[in-house]
Amino acid sequence: MKTKRALTFALGSVLLLASFACTRHDVGTPSPVGPSSFSVLLKLSASPNVIFAGEGKGQREGSAISVSLKRFDGTPLAGRTIYFEICDSDHLRVKIGYFEGMKWGGAISRQTDAEGNINLVYYGPLRKELKANTSVYIWATAASEGNEFITDFARVFIIADR
């Protein structure tokens, strides 16, 4: 009887210890989109994101480019410089249209306002400047201290012929 009781106690102890050992939780893979250790959010949009190529001088269609730069908690980052580029799908600069205040594509910089926002206009090309429908990518890059930076882009599709 004592042996049976000792065996039952030993078996119960092993089962009890085994149940605690199985409560380990798996560690998941972190999301590639955040949260970031940089803790700054850059949001870029283009509206409209589809435009027609213009017919002639002074008839270029535009797309409103809006940028918002905020901390992870929603606090706006004022007075920060954002760099804008007009690029192709390989992130190479192209001369297809331009930003307001410029003559051709390339890079331009603006500073965020008190609300952490920037609004500017991308003007598309004329029809004679395109051979076919195309897309441009408006890239925004916000630099920080050291080697940290954050980027975002918006695609604008340009229809060559009406």
Backbone torsions as a table, in degrees:
resi	resn	phi	psi	omega
1	MET	NA	-42.8	178.3
2	LYS	-64.3	-35.6	179.9
3	THR	-68.1	-40.6	179.0
4	LYS	-64.2	-42.5	179.7
5	ARG	-66.0	-41.5	179.4
6	ALA	-65.4	-41.0	178.6
7	LEU	-65.4	-41.5	177.7
8	THR	-64.1	-41.4	178.5
9	PHE	-63.8	-44.5	-179.3
10	ALA	-64.2	-44.1	179.3
11	LEU	-64.7	-41.2	177.0
12	GLY	-63.4	-40.6	178.4
13	SER	-63.9	-42.8	179.0
14	VAL	-63.9	-43.5	179.0
15	LEU	-64.7	-39.8	178.7
16	LEU	-64.2	-45.4	178.0
17	LEU	-64.8	-38.8	-179.9
18	ALA	-66.1	-35.0	-179.9
19	SER	-68.4	-34.0	176.7
20	PHE	-71.9	-32.6	-179.1
21	ALA	-70.3	-20.9	-176.7
22	CYS	-94.0	9.8	-177.8
23	THR	-93.0	12.0	179.4
24	ARG	-66.3	138.6	178.5
25	HIS	-101.9	139.6	177.7
26	ASP	-70.8	147.7	175.0
27	VAL	-95.9	122.3	-177.3
28	GLY	-81.5	160.2	175.7
29	THR	-75.6	132.6	-179.5
30	PRO	-66.2	151.4	179.9
31	SER	-69.7	138.5	178.4
32	PRO	-71.8	-11.7	-178.9
33	VAL	-104.2	6.5	173.4
34	GLY	132.9	177.0	3.3
35	PRO	-71.0	148.5	-177.0
36	SER	-93.8	151.7	174.8
37	SER	-71.9	-18.5	178.6
38	PHE	-72.8	-29.6	175.5
39	SER	55.5	32.7	175.1
40	VAL	-124.3	137.0	-178.3
41	LEU	-112.5	126.2	177.5
42	LEU	-115.1	123.0	180.0
43	LYS	-123.8	127.6	-178.1
44	LEU	-123.7	137.7	176.3
45	SER	-143.1	155.5	177.5
46	ALA	-125.6	130.8	-179.1
47	SER	-141.9	118.6	-3.7
48	PRO	-74.3	159.1	178.7
49	ASN	-98.6	6.4	172.4
50	VAL	-133.2	125.3	-179.9
51	ILE	-134.8	160.6	173.8
52	PHE	-92.5	148.9	170.4
53	ALA	-67.8	143.1	-177.1
54	GLY	-71.6	157.3	-178.2
55	GLU	-82.8	-37.6	-176.7
56	GLY	-161.4	-173.9	-176.9
57	LYS	-54.7	132.7	179.1
58	GLY	78.7	6.1	-177.8
59	GLN	-116.9	29.6	178.0
60	ARG	-75.8	135.8	175.1
61	GLU	-83.6	150.9	-177.9
62	GLY	-119.7	159.7	175.4
63	SER	-130.3	125.9	-179.9
64	ALA	-75.8	121.2	179.1
65	ILE	-100.8	123.8	-179.0
66	SER	-120.9	135.0	179.6
67	VAL	-128.0	141.4	175.9
68	SER	-130.8	128.9	178.9
69	LEU	-123.6	115.8	-175.9
70	LYS	-140.8	158.1	171.1
71	ARG	-72.6	168.2	-178.3
72	PHE	-58.9	-26.0	-178.4
73	ASP	-91.0	4.8	177.5
74	GLY	95.5	-1.4	178.5
75	THR	-69.7	123.9	-179.1
76	PRO	-69.4	147.8	177.6
77	LEU	-106.6	100.1	-177.2
78	ALA	-87.2	151.2	174.5
79	GLY	72.0	17.0	178.9
80	ARG	-92.8	139.6	179.7
81	THR	-84.7	130.0	175.7
82	ILE	-116.7	133.3	178.4
83	TYR	-101.9	133.7	-178.9
84	PHE	-116.4	142.3	177.0
85	GLU	-136.8	149.3	172.1
86	ILE	-104.8	117.1	-172.2
87	CYS	-132.0	169.5	171.8
88	ASP	-92.9	-171.5	-176.6
89	SER	-67.8	-17.2	178.0
90	ASP	-93.8	8.9	-179.0
91	HIS	64.3	35.0	173.1
92	LEU	-104.4	135.4	-179.1
93	ARG	-60.9	140.1	178.0
94	VAL	-128.9	156.6	176.8
95	LYS	-102.8	65.9	176.9
96	ILE	-122.0	99.8	-176.7
97	GLY	78.2	-171.6	-176.9
98	TYR	-163.3	166.8	175.0
99	PHE	-89.3	155.1	177.1
100	GLU	-54.2	139.8	-179.4
101	GLY	85.8	3.2	179.6
102	MET	-122.3	165.0	176.1
103	LYS	-96.9	-34.9	178.3
104	TRP	-143.2	175.6	-179.0
105	GLY	-59.1	178.2	-178.3
106	GLY	136.8	-148.8	-178.4
107	ALA	-113.7	149.7	177.8
108	ILE	-145.7	153.5	177.1
109	SER	-127.8	148.6	177.1
110	ARG	-141.6	159.4	177.3
111	GLN	-106.7	144.9	179.7
112	THR	-70.1	147.3	178.2
113	ASP	-81.4	-170.3	-177.6
114	ALA	-61.6	-24.9	179.9
115	GLU	-93.7	3.8	-179.6
116	GLY	79.1	20.8	-175.6
117	ASN	-113.8	155.4	170.9
118	ILE	-137.6	135.5	174.6
119	ASN	-126.8	128.3	175.3
120	LEU	-146.1	173.3	-176.4
121	VAL	-118.7	133.8	170.2
122	TYR	-98.7	125.1	176.3
123	TYR	-101.7	126.4	-178.2
124	GLY	-74.5	176.4	-178.3
125	PRO	-80.4	171.7	170.2
126	LEU	-84.7	158.7	-178.0
127	ARG	-59.2	-39.1	-178.5
128	LYS	-67.6	-13.2	179.1
129	GLU	-89.8	-4.7	-179.6
130	LEU	-123.0	148.9	175.1
131	LYS	-101.9	-26.1	-177.3
132	ALA	-154.6	170.0	174.7
133	ASN	-57.0	145.8	-178.2
134	THR	-151.3	168.3	175.3
135	SER	-123.0	143.8	169.3
136	VAL	-119.8	153.4	179.7
137	TYR	-118.4	121.2	177.1
138	ILE	-91.2	113.6	-179.6
139	TRP	-100.5	137.7	174.2
140	ALA	-121.3	133.3	179.7
141	THR	-129.4	126.6	177.0
142	ALA	-109.5	119.7	179.5
143	ALA	-88.4	154.5	177.3
144	SER	-131.1	-157.6	179.3
145	GLU	-86.8	148.5	-179.7
146	GLY	73.0	-139.9	-177.2
147	ASN	-103.9	18.0	-179.3
148	GLU	-92.1	139.2	174.2
149	PHE	-154.4	166.2	-179.8
150	ILE	-138.1	141.4	-178.5
151	THR	-131.2	158.5	172.2
152	ASP	-153.0	161.4	178.5
153	PHE	-142.9	159.8	174.4
154	ALA	-131.9	138.0	179.8
155	ARG	-94.3	134.5	174.2
156	VAL	-120.2	120.2	178.9
157	PHE	-92.5	131.3	-177.5
158	ILE	-115.0	122.5	179.6
159	ILE	-92.6	124.4	-172.2
160	ALA	-77.3	-32.9	-173.6
161	ASP	-131.2	137.3	178.8
162	ARG	-87.7	NA	NA
